[in-house]
Amino acid sequence: MTNNMNTAPMGRKQTLAQQRAQSAWQNINKVDEIKTNGVKGKYGSLVRGLPAQIQRDGMGPTLAFLYAKGKKETHHEKVVEHLMSWLSVQFAIPAEQKDLMTWLLQQDSETYRQVTNEAQAYLFWLKRFAEAKDWKSENE
């Protein structure tokens, strides 16, 4: 039986981990629909490396990297879109706020840390699902 976050039977609320997994699976399936050559492999490689990049460089610099690359690379743009869609719900980011970086830089250090942790937890699912689909770039 498949439930999404909004239609779980009453009294059977999903855990946060289940909600993350469901959202990540939906986003992975959207990437799966892209017909452009190589996007899936590049997306898979990118999401596999992002948790380590966030750990090493921090959330802000990693977002800056994604934004810079996202101007020319569909897979970078998709990851930003997926993170924004998830984090918007978790942190009540206003719908009119289109730029995760601008919003993040206005937050206190505790919220910044929480966003970083939540992004890491969400990327875990994107990474696992990309691995399950065996998405790798040509040079891997």
N, C-alpha and C positions, 0 to 999 in steps of 0.2 A: 504494500500500500504506500503510495507516494503522497506526502503532505508537503506543502510549502509553508513558509513561516507564518503566513496569514491565515491559513486554513486548517491548522492542526485542530483535531477534535477538542472540545472543551475539556479542561482538566488534564490535558496531555501537552503541556507546554514544552517546546524544544529547549534543550540546553543551548548556551551560547556557542559551544563547539559545534553542535548540530546546525545551528543557524549559519555559522561561518562556512561550514562544509557545503551546505545547500546553496548559499550565495556564490561560493567559489565554483561549484559545479555548473551553476547556471551561466556564470561568466566564461568558464572554459568552453562550454557548449556554444556560446556566441562566437568565440574565437574559431571554433571548429567549423563554423559556417563561412568564414572568410576564404575566398577562393584565390587570393593573391599568393603567388609562389613564395614559399619560404617563411611566411608569417608565423605559422604554427611552430616551426622549429626554432625560430628566433625568439618567439614568445616563451617557449619552454626553457630555452637557455637563459633568458633574462630572469624569469621568475625563480629559477634554481639558484642564481647568483645574488639576487637582491637581499635575502636575509643576511648573508655575510657582509654585503656592502653596507647595509644599515648598521650592523654591529660595528664594523670598522670605521665608517665615515660619519654615521649619524643620519637621522631622518631627513633633516633639512638638506644637507649636501646630496643625499640620494635622490630626493625629489627634484632638486635643481638639475641633476644629471638626467633624470627622466624627462623633465620639461625640455631641456636642451635637445635631447635626441628625438623627442616626440614630434618635433616640428618636421622631421623628415622620415621618421621611421614609425610605421603603423603599430608595431608591437610595443614600443615604448608608450605611445599614446594610449593603447588599450590597457596597459598595466595601470597607468595613472587614472584612467576612467574607472577601472575596477576597484582600485583603492578608494577613490573618492566616493563611489557609490556605497561601499561598505562603511567607511568611516563617517560619512554624512549621517547615516542612520544611528550609528553607535554614539556619536558625539553631538547630535542635534545641530549639525552644521546647516545654516539657513539655505534654503533651496536656491536663492539668488546668488549665493557664494559659489562662483564657478572655479575658483583658484584655491586649491588645497594649501599651497605654499603661503599665500597671503593670509589665509585663516590661521594656519599653524603658527606663523610668526607673531600673531597677535595674542597667543595663549600664554598662560603662566607656565612655569617650568614643570609643575605637576601634570598638567594637561598634556603638555608636550611629551612627557615621559609616557603617559598612558596611551597617547596616540601612537607613539613608537612601538610600544608593546603590542597594541592591538593590530597594527600593520604587520608586525612580525608573525603574529598568530594567524592572521588572514593569509599572508603569503605562504605559510606552511601548507595550507590547503590548496592554493593555486599551484604550488610546486608539486605536491603529491599527485594532483590530478593531471598535470602536464606530463609528469613521469609515467603515470598510468596509461596515457595515450601515446607514450614513447615519442614525444615531441623533442627533437634535437635539431640543431642547425647542422648544415652539411659538414662543417669542420670538426664535429665532435665524434 
